[in-house]
């Protein structure tokens, strides 16, 4: 069964460093998302991506964050200069079409630890 | 902005018990998602429903659109059902989800 994959599963970085979290969505899906979950808190939306551009973003997704789909398969989230408060689990998700009526498929997550 | 509330926050049950988890939301939606988060952190979609009732094995989800309320039921609960169950609703036109805080279920043998 097709699945969303994410790498790495765990990333440890120093404050101020840049990190890139990678996701490979399901191949024929068209809508892509990043979410994050700070330990002990609920999952929060970061950004959605459709037709090679950001379609919606939350207040969390500030200038430190960027997303790319560089080669038609990978979908990356870059954090330019990490802060301690960026420590969280980051989930990638994808949808085939018509997101309001179709389930989202989630990757296993990348646990980011900023020291 | 839609507010999603779940209850209870924590639930402990004995194996075999019937479980009910509730979700309410404040703004009308096209569909509601029930998700399961395993202890390792991974999220799995259980149901997406826009009306009535859906059943997968021992899991049943219902939704009342007029009352803005949904329930997830687990029949004959088993220790392997222990997980966090999360209700989520779409926000905006791109389907990004707003999540509830989750219900942590622990089923004891």
Interface residues (C-beta under 8 A of the other chain):
Chain A: X31 X33 X35 X37 X41 X42 X43 X44 X45 X48 X50 X55 X56 X89 X91 X95 X98 X99 X100 X101 X102 X103 X104 X105 X106 X108 X109 X111
Chain B: X30 X31 X33 X35 X40 X41 X42 X43 X44 X45 X48 X50 X86 X88 X90 X91 X92 X93 X94 X95 X96 X97 X98 X99 X100 X101 X102
